[in-house]
Amino acid sequence: MTVVDDAPAVEAPARKELPPSMVERVTLIMDVFTGRTTRLSLEDVVRRTCLPRSTAHRILEQLVRLRWLEHTPFGYGLGRRALGFGGDDGTHAEIRAAAAGRIHDLQMRTGLVVHLAVLDEGQVHYLDKAGGRLAASIPSWVGGRVPAHATALGKAMLAWLAPEEVDSRLGERIGRATHRTIADLPTLHQELNRVRQRRGLAFEYGEYVPGIACVASAVRGPEGPVAALSLAGEARTPLEKVAPLVADAARRISLELFPCLENPGRAHAQAVAPQEQNWSARTMDRLLVAGQNGDWL
């Protein structure tokens, strides 16, 4: 006769899983920041890493102190050390992807040359170029670099930096590319102030290439400019007619990269934040006044 034992089997006690090492915890946290534009709150990090809140907060603050991360009113994001360690290729690809559709639309609507660029110390670094019929006559190329102070793209980005940072990036002596290039810092700062007064629109009339005019607007994030978009054409090009298109495209790229900027409750957190809006041709005529010599006031 077979005896069946109804008593439940006694299972061996489950082995308690050891907590991950500090290196593993740091890696868990760094992995949730997928790009330069990623902004996460403490709660976001806790939810994505499953780390205890106190542990996540302690590690985040240590990473901020060591400049692997930065903490802004919009949340935690990659810091200068992380971005420098990994290089800029990923960031540039992210910016180009967000801007690709806007660049195509601008080129098709205006027939002008469209540029996308970032600021690299005191230079403009071109990330993209969509050509019109003038493309071959404008000496710019993807990967090329030109002095920031001599271009509308550069001025559009420099305008959103602190004056001390502008001076640090450019140095005490800035040279001329043409006879129209601004060649001293006091005059440049006056021009950058005019850019801010024009709600971020920067203009260039033969300052880098004779006979070429350009209008640009910065793509801005919570901490400042991350890129700039421009339209370029012949000197007689009516830039006042296309300026609103550039400003609107740059604003939309900013929102694509930084959705948190759509939150009106956080708008005050930006260091410099002119009112964003879509401009009609009549509004632009009131905001911008062209002088007889082509300079913008």
ChimeraX commands (.cxc) that place a marker at each C-alpha (Angstrom):
marker #1 position 0.00,0.00,0.00 radius 0.5
marker #1 position 1.30,3.45,-0.95 radius 0.5
marker #1 position 1.21,6.12,1.68 radius 0.5
marker #1 position 0.58,9.62,0.41 radius 0.5
marker #1 position 1.99,12.39,2.56 radius 0.5
marker #1 position -0.40,15.36,2.44 radius 0.5
marker #1 position 1.94,17.64,4.34 radius 0.5
marker #1 position 3.14,20.52,2.18 radius 0.5
marker #1 position 6.69,20.34,1.04 radius 0.5
marker #1 position 8.99,22.68,2.84 radius 0.5
marker #1 position 10.74,24.93,0.33 radius 0.5
marker #1 position 14.21,26.15,0.90 radius 0.5
marker #1 position 14.23,29.80,1.90 radius 0.5
marker #1 position 14.70,32.06,-1.13 radius 0.5
marker #1 position 18.11,33.50,-1.36 radius 0.5
marker #1 position 17.99,37.20,-0.73 radius 0.5
marker #1 position 19.25,39.10,-3.74 radius 0.5
marker #1 position 22.13,41.33,-2.95 radius 0.5
marker #1 position 21.67,45.01,-3.82 radius 0.5
marker #1 position 23.57,46.18,-6.89 radius 0.5
marker #1 position 26.96,47.74,-6.42 radius 0.5
marker #1 position 27.42,51.50,-6.50 radius 0.5
marker #1 position 28.76,51.26,-10.05 radius 0.5
marker #1 position 25.65,49.36,-11.10 radius 0.5
marker #1 position 23.39,51.92,-9.44 radius 0.5
marker #1 position 25.15,54.80,-11.15 radius 0.5
marker #1 position 24.89,52.96,-14.46 radius 0.5
marker #1 position 21.16,52.40,-13.94 radius 0.5
marker #1 position 20.69,56.12,-13.42 radius 0.5
marker #1 position 22.91,57.28,-16.28 radius 0.5
marker #1 position 21.20,54.89,-18.71 radius 0.5
marker #1 position 17.82,56.61,-18.29 radius 0.5
marker #1 position 19.27,59.83,-19.73 radius 0.5
marker #1 position 19.09,58.89,-23.40 radius 0.5
marker #1 position 20.24,62.20,-24.87 radius 0.5
marker #1 position 21.15,65.79,-24.26 radius 0.5
marker #1 position 17.53,66.90,-24.33 radius 0.5
marker #1 position 16.31,64.35,-21.76 radius 0.5
marker #1 position 14.93,66.03,-18.63 radius 0.5
marker #1 position 13.76,63.85,-15.73 radius 0.5
marker #1 position 12.45,64.56,-12.26 radius 0.5
marker #1 position 13.55,62.58,-9.21 radius 0.5
marker #1 position 10.29,60.63,-9.40 radius 0.5
marker #1 position 10.96,59.81,-13.07 radius 0.5
marker #1 position 14.38,58.40,-12.19 radius 0.5
marker #1 position 13.00,56.36,-9.27 radius 0.5
marker #1 position 10.25,54.88,-11.45 radius 0.5
marker #1 position 12.60,53.96,-14.30 radius 0.5
marker #1 position 15.42,52.54,-12.18 radius 0.5
marker #1 position 13.34,50.99,-9.35 radius 0.5
marker #1 position 15.90,52.31,-6.89 radius 0.5
marker #1 position 14.78,53.57,-3.48 radius 0.5
marker #1 position 13.99,57.26,-3.59 radius 0.5
marker #1 position 16.59,58.21,-1.00 radius 0.5
marker #1 position 19.26,56.22,-2.84 radius 0.5
marker #1 position 18.39,57.74,-6.21 radius 0.5
marker #1 position 18.39,61.26,-4.77 radius 0.5
marker #1 position 21.76,60.78,-3.10 radius 0.5
marker #1 position 23.38,59.44,-6.28 radius 0.5
marker #1 position 21.80,62.15,-8.44 radius 0.5
marker #1 position 23.17,64.89,-6.22 radius 0.5
marker #1 position 26.64,63.33,-6.28 radius 0.5
marker #1 position 26.52,63.14,-10.08 radius 0.5
marker #1 position 25.46,66.79,-10.22 radius 0.5
marker #1 position 28.32,67.79,-7.94 radius 0.5
marker #1 position 30.76,65.93,-10.20 radius 0.5
marker #1 position 29.19,67.51,-13.33 radius 0.5
marker #1 position 28.07,64.19,-14.86 radius 0.5
marker #1 position 24.53,65.55,-14.54 radius 0.5
marker #1 position 23.02,69.00,-14.09 radius 0.5
marker #1 position 19.94,70.00,-12.13 radius 0.5
marker #1 position 17.70,72.73,-13.54 radius 0.5
marker #1 position 14.12,73.85,-12.86 radius 0.5
marker #1 position 13.12,71.49,-15.67 radius 0.5
marker #1 position 14.69,68.44,-14.02 radius 0.5
marker #1 position 17.92,66.50,-14.19 radius 0.5
marker #1 position 19.84,66.25,-17.46 radius 0.5
marker #1 position 23.24,65.25,-18.78 radius 0.5
marker #1 position 26.02,67.55,-17.61 radius 0.5
marker #1 position 29.05,68.91,-19.39 radius 0.5
marker #1 position 31.26,66.08,-18.22 radius 0.5
marker #1 position 28.96,63.39,-19.63 radius 0.5
marker #1 position 28.49,65.25,-22.91 radius 0.5
marker #1 position 32.20,65.89,-23.28 radius 0.5
marker #1 position 33.09,62.29,-22.43 radius 0.5
marker #1 position 30.71,60.84,-24.98 radius 0.5
marker #1 position 31.34,63.43,-27.69 radius 0.5
marker #1 position 28.71,65.44,-29.56 radius 0.5
marker #1 position 27.81,63.05,-32.37 radius 0.5
marker #1 position 24.68,61.76,-30.65 radius 0.5
marker #1 position 23.53,65.23,-29.72 radius 0.5
marker #1 position 24.10,66.57,-33.21 radius 0.5
marker #1 position 22.17,63.68,-34.72 radius 0.5
marker #1 position 19.29,64.38,-32.36 radius 0.5
marker #1 position 19.21,68.05,-33.35 radius 0.5
marker #1 position 19.42,67.24,-37.06 radius 0.5
marker #1 position 16.58,64.73,-36.78 radius 0.5
marker #1 position 14.34,67.23,-35.00 radius 0.5
marker #1 position 15.10,69.93,-37.58 radius 0.5
marker #1 position 14.99,67.87,-40.79 radius 0.5
marker #1 position 11.33,68.44,-41.62 radius 0.5
marker #1 position 11.48,72.17,-40.85 radius 0.5
marker #1 position 14.58,72.59,-43.00 radius 0.5
marker #1 position 12.88,70.92,-45.95 radius 0.5
marker #1 position 9.73,73.03,-45.53 radius 0.5
marker #1 position 11.71,76.29,-45.31 radius 0.5
marker #1 position 13.71,75.50,-48.42 radius 0.5
marker #1 position 10.61,74.53,-50.41 radius 0.5
marker #1 position 8.61,77.60,-49.31 radius 0.5
marker #1 position 11.32,80.20,-49.83 radius 0.5
marker #1 position 13.79,78.78,-52.36 radius 0.5
marker #1 position 16.58,80.13,-50.15 radius 0.5
marker #1 position 19.53,78.29,-48.61 radius 0.5
marker #1 position 18.76,76.85,-45.17 radius 0.5
marker #1 position 21.47,76.26,-42.58 radius 0.5
marker #1 position 21.41,74.46,-39.23 radius 0.5
marker #1 position 24.35,75.03,-36.93 radius 0.5
marker #1 position 25.58,74.77,-33.37 radius 0.5
marker #1 position 27.98,76.95,-31.40 radius 0.5
marker #1 position 31.46,75.49,-30.89 radius 0.5
marker #1 position 33.34,77.88,-28.60 radius 0.5
marker #1 position 33.71,81.00,-30.76 radius 0.5
marker #1 position 32.72,79.34,-34.03 radius 0.5
marker #1 position 29.60,78.23,-35.84 radius 0.5
marker #1 position 29.65,74.53,-36.73 radius 0.5
marker #1 position 27.33,73.64,-39.62 radius 0.5
marker #1 position 25.21,70.52,-39.09 radius 0.5
marker #1 position 23.01,70.73,-42.18 radius 0.5
marker #1 position 22.53,72.70,-45.39 radius 0.5
marker #1 position 19.61,72.59,-47.81 radius 0.5
marker #1 position 20.46,74.34,-51.05 radius 0.5
marker #1 position 18.56,76.61,-53.32 radius 0.5
marker #1 position 19.95,77.99,-56.53 radius 0.5
marker #1 position 22.49,79.99,-54.51 radius 0.5
marker #1 position 23.84,76.99,-52.60 radius 0.5
marker #1 position 27.01,76.72,-54.66 radius 0.5
marker #1 position 27.82,80.43,-54.23 radius 0.5
marker #1 position 27.68,80.31,-50.42 radius 0.5
marker #1 position 30.94,78.83,-49.09 radius 0.5
marker #1 position 29.40,76.72,-46.32 radius 0.5
marker #1 position 29.36,72.96,-45.93 radius 0.5
marker #1 position 28.23,70.39,-43.39 radius 0.5
marker #1 position 31.01,70.06,-40.84 radius 0.5
marker #1 position 32.49,73.45,-41.69 radius 0.5
marker #1 position 33.25,76.14,-39.12 radius 0.5
marker #1 position 33.20,79.93,-39.40 radius 0.5
marker #1 position 33.58,82.79,-36.87 radius 0.5
marker #1 position 30.36,83.13,-34.87 radius 0.5
marker #1 position 30.46,86.92,-34.59 radius 0.5
marker #1 position 30.48,87.30,-38.40 radius 0.5
marker #1 position 27.29,85.32,-39.06 radius 0.5
marker #1 position 23.60,85.64,-38.30 radius 0.5
marker #1 position 23.65,82.06,-37.00 radius 0.5
marker #1 position 26.38,82.88,-34.52 radius 0.5
marker #1 position 24.80,86.12,-33.35 radius 0.5
marker #1 position 21.44,84.38,-32.88 radius 0.5
marker #1 position 23.07,81.97,-30.41 radius 0.5
marker #1 position 25.51,84.39,-28.76 radius 0.5
marker #1 position 22.60,86.71,-27.92 radius 0.5
marker #1 position 21.29,84.19,-25.36 radius 0.5
marker #1 position 24.58,83.81,-23.51 radius 0.5
marker #1 position 25.80,85.93,-20.62 radius 0.5
marker #1 position 28.13,88.74,-21.79 radius 0.5
marker #1 position 31.00,87.22,-19.82 radius 0.5
marker #1 position 30.57,83.91,-21.65 radius 0.5
marker #1 position 30.48,85.67,-25.01 radius 0.5
marker #1 position 33.78,87.39,-24.19 radius 0.5
marker #1 position 35.29,84.11,-22.99 radius 0.5
marker #1 position 34.28,82.26,-26.15 radius 0.5
marker #1 position 35.44,84.92,-28.61 radius 0.5
marker #1 position 38.51,86.28,-26.86 radius 0.5
marker #1 position 39.59,89.91,-26.72 radius 0.5
marker #1 position 40.33,90.26,-30.44 radius 0.5
marker #1 position 37.76,89.39,-33.10 radius 0.5
marker #1 position 38.73,89.75,-36.73 radius 0.5
marker #1 position 37.01,90.87,-39.90 radius 0.5
marker #1 position 35.85,88.62,-42.71 radius 0.5
marker #1 position 34.64,91.60,-44.80 radius 0.5
marker #1 position 34.55,95.36,-44.31 radius 0.5
marker #1 position 31.04,94.95,-42.80 radius 0.5
marker #1 position 32.07,92.48,-40.09 radius 0.5
marker #1 position 31.74,93.67,-36.48 radius 0.5
marker #1 position 35.32,93.66,-35.25 radius 0.5
marker #1 position 35.16,94.78,-31.61 radius 0.5
marker #1 position 33.37,93.39,-28.57 radius 0.5
marker #1 position 31.51,96.56,-27.45 radius 0.5
marker #1 position 29.86,96.92,-30.86 radius 0.5
marker #1 position 29.08,93.21,-30.92 radius 0.5
marker #1 position 27.36,93.42,-27.53 radius 0.5
marker #1 position 25.23,96.28,-28.83 radius 0.5
marker #1 position 24.24,94.12,-31.78 radius 0.5
marker #1 position 23.42,91.15,-29.54 radius 0.5
marker #1 position 21.19,93.41,-27.48 radius 0.5
marker #1 position 19.34,94.39,-30.67 radius 0.5
marker #1 position 18.93,90.68,-31.46 radius 0.5
marker #1 position 17.23,90.18,-28.09 radius 0.5
marker #1 position 15.02,93.20,-28.68 radius 0.5
marker #1 position 13.97,91.66,-32.01 radius 0.5
marker #1 position 12.84,88.57,-30.11 radius 0.5
marker #1 position 15.85,86.56,-31.15 radius 0.5
marker #1 position 16.11,87.41,-34.85 radius 0.5
marker #1 position 19.66,88.05,-36.05 radius 0.5
marker #1 position 20.52,89.57,-39.43 radius 0.5
marker #1 position 23.66,89.56,-41.52 radius 0.5
marker #1 position 24.34,91.66,-44.61 radius 0.5
marker #1 position 27.65,90.76,-46.23 radius 0.5
marker #1 position 29.40,90.34,-42.88 radius 0.5
marker #1 position 30.94,86.99,-43.82 radius 0.5
marker #1 position 30.37,86.66,-47.57 radius 0.5
marker #1 position 30.02,89.83,-49.69 radius 0.5
marker #1 position 26.66,90.08,-51.39 radius 0.5
marker #1 position 24.97,87.47,-49.18 radius 0.5
marker #1 position 22.21,88.28,-46.67 radius 0.5
marker #1 position 20.99,86.02,-43.90 radius 0.5
marker #1 position 18.42,85.89,-41.10 radius 0.5
marker #1 position 18.66,83.42,-38.20 radius 0.5
marker #1 position 16.91,82.41,-35.01 radius 0.5
marker #1 position 18.21,80.24,-32.18 radius 0.5
marker #1 position 16.85,76.86,-31.16 radius 0.5
marker #1 position 16.77,77.18,-27.39 radius 0.5
marker #1 position 16.52,74.77,-24.51 radius 0.5
marker #1 position 15.95,75.33,-20.79 radius 0.5
marker #1 position 19.58,76.34,-20.26 radius 0.5
marker #1 position 20.19,78.40,-23.38 radius 0.5
marker #1 position 20.81,78.04,-27.12 radius 0.5
marker #1 position 21.49,74.57,-28.51 radius 0.5
marker #1 position 21.49,75.40,-32.24 radius 0.5
marker #1 position 20.33,77.99,-34.76 radius 0.5
marker #1 position 18.44,77.97,-38.04 radius 0.5
marker #1 position 18.94,80.46,-40.88 radius 0.5
marker #1 position 17.83,81.45,-44.37 radius 0.5
marker #1 position 20.42,82.92,-46.72 radius 0.5
marker #1 position 20.13,84.58,-50.11 radius 0.5
marker #1 position 21.33,87.50,-52.20 radius 0.5
marker #1 position 21.75,90.89,-50.56 radius 0.5
marker #1 position 18.50,92.16,-52.09 radius 0.5
marker #1 position 16.48,89.28,-50.57 radius 0.5
marker #1 position 13.51,90.71,-48.57 radius 0.5
marker #1 position 14.44,89.06,-45.30 radius 0.5
marker #1 position 11.64,90.84,-43.43 radius 0.5
marker #1 position 9.18,88.67,-45.36 radius 0.5
marker #1 position 10.78,85.35,-44.43 radius 0.5
marker #1 position 11.98,86.19,-40.90 radius 0.5
marker #1 position 8.74,84.98,-39.27 radius 0.5
marker #1 position 9.18,81.60,-40.97 radius 0.5
marker #1 position 12.65,81.18,-39.49 radius 0.5
marker #1 position 11.49,82.23,-36.02 radius 0.5
marker #1 position 8.52,79.86,-36.11 radius 0.5
marker #1 position 10.59,76.92,-37.38 radius 0.5
marker #1 position 13.23,77.45,-34.67 radius 0.5
marker #1 position 10.52,77.62,-32.01 radius 0.5
marker #1 position 8.96,74.38,-33.21 radius 0.5
marker #1 position 12.32,72.61,-33.24 radius 0.5
marker #1 position 12.87,73.81,-29.67 radius 0.5
marker #1 position 9.55,72.24,-28.63 radius 0.5
marker #1 position 10.41,69.04,-30.47 radius 0.5
marker #1 position 13.66,68.75,-28.55 radius 0.5
marker #1 position 12.34,70.09,-25.24 radius 0.5
marker #1 position 8.63,69.32,-24.79 radius 0.5
marker #1 position 8.87,70.72,-21.25 radius 0.5
marker #1 position 9.00,74.21,-22.76 radius 0.5
marker #1 position 5.31,73.89,-23.60 radius 0.5
marker #1 position 4.49,74.02,-19.89 radius 0.5
marker #1 position 3.56,77.68,-19.30 radius 0.5
marker #1 position 4.03,77.28,-15.55 radius 0.5
marker #1 position 7.74,76.79,-16.07 radius 0.5
marker #1 position 8.34,79.51,-18.62 radius 0.5
marker #1 position 9.71,81.84,-15.94 radius 0.5
marker #1 position 12.54,79.41,-15.28 radius 0.5
marker #1 position 14.40,80.35,-18.45 radius 0.5
marker #1 position 17.19,82.82,-17.93 radius 0.5
marker #1 position 16.14,84.88,-20.91 radius 0.5
marker #1 position 12.80,84.08,-22.48 radius 0.5
marker #1 position 11.17,86.53,-24.90 radius 0.5
marker #1 position 7.51,85.96,-25.56 radius 0.5
marker #1 position 6.98,83.28,-28.19 radius 0.5
marker #1 position 4.33,83.75,-30.83 radius 0.5
marker #1 position 3.57,83.39,-34.52 radius 0.5
marker #1 position 4.14,86.71,-36.27 radius 0.5
marker #1 position 2.15,88.10,-39.14 radius 0.5
marker #1 position 3.76,90.17,-41.87 radius 0.5
marker #1 position 2.17,93.32,-40.41 radius 0.5
marker #1 position 3.62,92.56,-36.97 radius 0.5
marker #1 position 7.05,92.03,-38.47 radius 0.5
marker #1 position 6.82,95.34,-40.29 radius 0.5
marker #1 position 6.28,97.02,-36.94 radius 0.5
marker #1 position 9.03,95.11,-35.14 radius 0.5
marker #1 position 11.73,95.44,-37.78 radius 0.5
marker #1 position 12.82,98.61,-39.54 radius 0.5
marker #1 position 15.33,98.39,-42.35 radius 0.5
marker #1 position 17.71,101.29,-42.75 radius 0.5
marker #1 position 18.68,102.62,-46.12 radius 0.5
marker #1 position 22.09,100.97,-45.88 radius 0.5
marker #1 position 20.60,97.56,-45.10 radius 0.5
marker #1 position 21.31,97.65,-41.37 radius 0.5
marker #1 position 18.53,96.56,-39.02 radius 0.5
marker #1 position 17.54,98.70,-36.08 radius 0.5
marker link #1:1,2 radius 0.2
marker link #1:2,3 radius 0.2
marker link #1:3,4 radius 0.2
marker link #1:4,5 radius 0.2
marker link #1:5,6 radius 0.2
marker link #1:6,7 radius 0.2
marker link #1:7,8 radius 0.2
marker link #1:8,9 radius 0.2
marker link #1:9,10 radius 0.2
marker link #1:10,11 radius 0.2
marker link #1:11,12 radius 0.2
marker link #1:12,13 radius 0.2
marker link #1:13,14 radius 0.2
marker link #1:14,15 radius 0.2
marker link #1:15,16 radius 0.2
marker link #1:16,17 radius 0.2
marker link #1:17,18 radius 0.2
marker link #1:18,19 radius 0.2
marker link #1:19,20 radius 0.2
marker link #1:20,21 radius 0.2
marker link #1:21,22 radius 0.2
marker link #1:22,23 radius 0.2
marker link #1:23,24 radius 0.2
marker link #1:24,25 radius 0.2
marker link #1:25,26 radius 0.2
marker link #1:26,27 radius 0.2
marker link #1:27,28 radius 0.2
marker link #1:28,29 radius 0.2
marker link #1:29,30 radius 0.2
marker link #1:30,31 radius 0.2
marker link #1:31,32 radius 0.2
marker link #1:32,33 radius 0.2
marker link #1:33,34 radius 0.2
marker link #1:34,35 radius 0.2
marker link #1:35,36 radius 0.2
marker link #1:36,37 radius 0.2
marker link #1:37,38 radius 0.2
marker link #1:38,39 radius 0.2
marker link #1:39,40 radius 0.2
marker link #1:40,41 radius 0.2
marker link #1:41,42 radius 0.2
marker link #1:42,43 radius 0.2
marker link #1:43,44 radius 0.2
marker link #1:44,45 radius 0.2
marker link #1:45,46 radius 0.2
marker link #1:46,47 radius 0.2
marker link #1:47,48 radius 0.2
marker link #1:48,49 radius 0.2
marker link #1:49,50 radius 0.2
marker link #1:50,51 radius 0.2
marker link #1:51,52 radius 0.2
marker link #1:52,53 radius 0.2
marker link #1:53,54 radius 0.2
marker link #1:54,55 radius 0.2
marker link #1:55,56 radius 0.2
marker link #1:56,57 radius 0.2
marker link #1:57,58 radius 0.2
marker link #1:58,59 radius 0.2
marker link #1:59,60 radius 0.2
marker link #1:60,61 radius 0.2
marker link #1:61,62 radius 0.2
marker link #1:62,63 radius 0.2
marker link #1:63,64 radius 0.2
marker link #1:64,65 radius 0.2
marker link #1:65,66 radius 0.2
marker link #1:66,67 radius 0.2
marker link #1:67,68 radius 0.2
marker link #1:68,69 radius 0.2
marker link #1:69,70 radius 0.2
marker link #1:70,71 radius 0.2
marker link #1:71,72 radius 0.2
marker link #1:72,73 radius 0.2
marker link #1:73,74 radius 0.2
marker link #1:74,75 radius 0.2
marker link #1:75,76 radius 0.2
marker link #1:76,77 radius 0.2
marker link #1:77,78 radius 0.2
marker link #1:78,79 radius 0.2
marker link #1:79,80 radius 0.2
marker link #1:80,81 radius 0.2
marker link #1:81,82 radius 0.2
marker link #1:82,83 radius 0.2
marker link #1:83,84 radius 0.2
marker link #1:84,85 radius 0.2
marker link #1:85,86 radius 0.2
marker link #1:86,87 radius 0.2
marker link #1:87,88 radius 0.2
marker link #1:88,89 radius 0.2
marker link #1:89,90 radius 0.2
marker link #1:90,91 radius 0.2
marker link #1:91,92 radius 0.2
marker link #1:92,93 radius 0.2
marker link #1:93,94 radius 0.2
marker link #1:94,95 radius 0.2
marker link #1:95,96 radius 0.2
marker link #1:96,97 radius 0.2
marker link #1:97,98 radius 0.2
marker link #1:98,99 radius 0.2
marker link #1:99,100 radius 0.2
marker link #1:100,101 radius 0.2
marker link #1:101,102 radius 0.2
marker link #1:102,103 radius 0.2
marker link #1:103,104 radius 0.2
marker link #1:104,105 radius 0.2
marker link #1:105,106 radius 0.2
marker link #1:106,107 radius 0.2
marker link #1:107,108 radius 0.2
marker link #1:108,109 radius 0.2
marker link #1:109,110 radius 0.2
marker link #1:110,111 radius 0.2
marker link #1:111,112 radius 0.2
marker link #1:112,113 radius 0.2
marker link #1:113,114 radius 0.2
marker link #1:114,115 radius 0.2
marker link #1:115,116 radius 0.2
marker link #1:116,117 radius 0.2
marker link #1:117,118 radius 0.2
marker link #1:118,119 radius 0.2
marker link #1:119,120 radius 0.2
marker link #1:120,121 radius 0.2
marker link #1:121,122 radius 0.2
marker link #1:122,123 radius 0.2
marker link #1:123,124 radius 0.2
marker link #1:124,125 radius 0.2
marker link #1:125,126 radius 0.2
marker link #1:126,127 radius 0.2
marker link #1:127,128 radius 0.2
marker link #1:128,129 radius 0.2
marker link #1:129,130 radius 0.2
marker link #1:130,131 radius 0.2
marker link #1:131,132 radius 0.2
marker link #1:132,133 radius 0.2
marker link #1:133,134 radius 0.2
marker link #1:134,135 radius 0.2
marker link #1:135,136 radius 0.2
marker link #1:136,137 radius 0.2
marker link #1:137,138 radius 0.2
marker link #1:138,139 radius 0.2
marker link #1:139,140 radius 0.2
marker link #1:140,141 radius 0.2
marker link #1:141,142 radius 0.2
marker link #1:142,143 radius 0.2
marker link #1:143,144 radius 0.2
marker link #1:144,145 radius 0.2
marker link #1:145,146 radius 0.2
marker link #1:146,147 radius 0.2
marker link #1:147,148 radius 0.2
marker link #1:148,149 radius 0.2
marker link #1:149,150 radius 0.2
marker link #1:150,151 radius 0.2
marker link #1:151,152 radius 0.2
marker link #1:152,153 radius 0.2
marker link #1:153,154 radius 0.2
marker link #1:154,155 radius 0.2
marker link #1:155,156 radius 0.2
marker link #1:156,157 radius 0.2
marker link #1:157,158 radius 0.2
marker link #1:158,159 radius 0.2
marker link #1:159,160 radius 0.2
marker link #1:160,161 radius 0.2
marker link #1:161,162 radius 0.2
marker link #1:162,163 radius 0.2
marker link #1:163,164 radius 0.2
marker link #1:164,165 radius 0.2
marker link #1:165,166 radius 0.2
marker link #1:166,167 radius 0.2
marker link #1:167,168 radius 0.2
marker link #1:168,169 radius 0.2
marker link #1:169,170 radius 0.2
marker link #1:170,171 radius 0.2
marker link #1:171,172 radius 0.2
marker link #1:172,173 radius 0.2
marker link #1:173,174 radius 0.2
marker link #1:174,175 radius 0.2
marker link #1:175,176 radius 0.2
marker link #1:176,177 radius 0.2
marker link #1:177,178 radius 0.2
marker link #1:178,179 radius 0.2
marker link #1:179,180 radius 0.2
marker link #1:180,181 radius 0.2
marker link #1:181,182 radius 0.2
marker link #1:182,183 radius 0.2
marker link #1:183,184 radius 0.2
marker link #1:184,185 radius 0.2
marker link #1:185,186 radius 0.2
marker link #1:186,187 radius 0.2
marker link #1:187,188 radius 0.2
marker link #1:188,189 radius 0.2
marker link #1:189,190 radius 0.2
marker link #1:190,191 radius 0.2
marker link #1:191,192 radius 0.2
marker link #1:192,193 radius 0.2
marker link #1:193,194 radius 0.2
marker link #1:194,195 radius 0.2
marker link #1:195,196 radius 0.2
marker link #1:196,197 radius 0.2
marker link #1:197,198 radius 0.2
marker link #1:198,199 radius 0.2
marker link #1:199,200 radius 0.2
marker link #1:200,201 radius 0.2
marker link #1:201,202 radius 0.2
marker link #1:202,203 radius 0.2
marker link #1:203,204 radius 0.2
marker link #1:204,205 radius 0.2
marker link #1:205,206 radius 0.2
marker link #1:206,207 radius 0.2
marker link #1:207,208 radius 0.2
marker link #1:208,209 radius 0.2
marker link #1:209,210 radius 0.2
marker link #1:210,211 radius 0.2
marker link #1:211,212 radius 0.2
marker link #1:212,213 radius 0.2
marker link #1:213,214 radius 0.2
marker link #1:214,215 radius 0.2
marker link #1:215,216 radius 0.2
marker link #1:216,217 radius 0.2
marker link #1:217,218 radius 0.2
marker link #1:218,219 radius 0.2
marker link #1:219,220 radius 0.2
marker link #1:220,221 radius 0.2
marker link #1:221,222 radius 0.2
marker link #1:222,223 radius 0.2
marker link #1:223,224 radius 0.2
marker link #1:224,225 radius 0.2
marker link #1:225,226 radius 0.2
marker link #1:226,227 radius 0.2
marker link #1:227,228 radius 0.2
marker link #1:228,229 radius 0.2
marker link #1:229,230 radius 0.2
marker link #1:230,231 radius 0.2
marker link #1:231,232 radius 0.2
marker link #1:232,233 radius 0.2
marker link #1:233,234 radius 0.2
marker link #1:234,235 radius 0.2
marker link #1:235,236 radius 0.2
marker link #1:236,237 radius 0.2
marker link #1:237,238 radius 0.2
marker link #1:238,239 radius 0.2
marker link #1:239,240 radius 0.2
marker link #1:240,241 radius 0.2
marker link #1:241,242 radius 0.2
marker link #1:242,243 radius 0.2
marker link #1:243,244 radius 0.2
marker link #1:244,245 radius 0.2
marker link #1:245,246 radius 0.2
marker link #1:246,247 radius 0.2
marker link #1:247,248 radius 0.2
marker link #1:248,249 radius 0.2
marker link #1:249,250 radius 0.2
marker link #1:250,251 radius 0.2
marker link #1:251,252 radius 0.2
marker link #1:252,253 radius 0.2
marker link #1:253,254 radius 0.2
marker link #1:254,255 radius 0.2
marker link #1:255,256 radius 0.2
marker link #1:256,257 radius 0.2
marker link #1:257,258 radius 0.2
marker link #1:258,259 radius 0.2
marker link #1:259,260 radius 0.2
marker link #1:260,261 radius 0.2
marker link #1:261,262 radius 0.2
marker link #1:262,263 radius 0.2
marker link #1:263,264 radius 0.2
marker link #1:264,265 radius 0.2
marker link #1:265,266 radius 0.2
marker link #1:266,267 radius 0.2
marker link #1:267,268 radius 0.2
marker link #1:268,269 radius 0.2
marker link #1:269,270 radius 0.2
marker link #1:270,271 radius 0.2
marker link #1:271,272 radius 0.2
marker link #1:272,273 radius 0.2
marker link #1:273,274 radius 0.2
marker link #1:274,275 radius 0.2
marker link #1:275,276 radius 0.2
marker link #1:276,277 radius 0.2
marker link #1:277,278 radius 0.2
marker link #1:278,279 radius 0.2
marker link #1:279,280 radius 0.2
marker link #1:280,281 radius 0.2
marker link #1:281,282 radius 0.2
marker link #1:282,283 radius 0.2
marker link #1:283,284 radius 0.2
marker link #1:284,285 radius 0.2
marker link #1:285,286 radius 0.2
marker link #1:286,287 radius 0.2
marker link #1:287,288 radius 0.2
marker link #1:288,289 radius 0.2
marker link #1:289,290 radius 0.2
marker link #1:290,291 radius 0.2
marker link #1:291,292 radius 0.2
marker link #1:292,293 radius 0.2
marker link #1:293,294 radius 0.2
marker link #1:294,295 radius 0.2
marker link #1:295,296 radius 0.2
marker link #1:296,297 radius 0.2
view
